[in-house]
């Protein structure tokens, strides 16, 4: 009888374990987002993303450098 009870894996988890699993999942998601944002920040600072040249086309007679 005890062996059958020990093998039964369809028991509902206690509430504290569910909260702990939810908190661990939330922390893992936050950590993944932080790592992703740090990686994107480092990638955005690479020299290949620097503006090397800027070309303006169109009617620029009524604009000065400050408005452009």
C-alpha positions in Angstrom: 0.0 0.0 0.0 2.8 2.4 0.8 4.6 1.6 -2.4 1.5 2.4 -4.5 1.1 5.7 -2.6 4.8 6.6 -3.2 4.6 5.9 -7.0 1.5 8.0 -7.4 2.9 11.1 -9.2 -0.5 12.7 -9.9 -0.7 14.4 -6.6 -1.2 18.2 -6.5 1.8 20.2 -5.5 1.6 22.2 -2.3 0.9 25.9 -2.7 4.3 27.0 -1.5 6.1 24.9 -4.1 3.9 26.4 -6.8 4.8 29.9 -5.6 8.4 29.0 -5.5 8.3 27.6 -9.1 6.5 30.8 -10.3 9.0 33.0 -8.6 11.9 31.0 -10.1 10.4 31.3 -13.6 9.8 35.0 -13.2 13.4 35.5 -12.1 14.7 33.4 -15.0 12.6 35.5 -17.5 13.9 38.8 -15.9 17.5 37.5 -16.1 17.1 36.5 -19.7 15.7 39.9 -20.6 18.6 41.6 -18.8 21.2 39.5 -20.6 19.5 40.1 -23.9 19.4 43.9 -23.3 23.0 44.0 -22.3 24.0 42.0 -25.4 22.0 44.4 -27.6 23.6 47.4 -25.9 27.1 46.1 -26.6 26.2 45.2 -30.1 24.8 48.7 -30.8 28.1 50.3 -29.7 30.1 48.5 -32.3 31.8 50.6 -34.9 29.8 49.1 -37.8 26.8 51.1 -36.5 28.4 54.5 -36.5 27.1 57.1 -38.9 29.9 57.6 -41.5 28.1 59.9 -43.9 24.8 61.8 -44.0 23.3 62.9 -47.3 20.5 65.4 -47.5 18.4 65.7 -50.6 15.5 68.0 -51.6 14.8 71.7 -51.1 17.2 72.9 -48.4 17.1 76.6 -49.3 14.8 77.7 -46.4 16.5 75.5 -43.8 19.6 76.3 -41.8 21.9 73.8 -40.1 20.0 74.1 -36.8 16.7 73.1 -38.3 18.2 70.3 -40.3 
